[in-house]
Amino acid sequence: QEERTKAIEAFKEEKKDVLVATDVASKGLDFPAIQHVVNYDMPEEIENY
């Protein structure tokens, strides 16, 4: 959890340009200035998209 928190904070503080996360880790994240989201694999259930 600590590593995830540090990565998110670095991204929010614009110290990192890219954030890579699993579908589970990405739930609940909201970054207003995001221009693009890339999904590597489509989710198995449409509700997860």
Secondary structure, 3 states (H helix, E strand, C coil): CHHHHHHHHHHHCCCCCCCCCCHHHHCCCCCCCCCCCCCCCCCCCHHHC
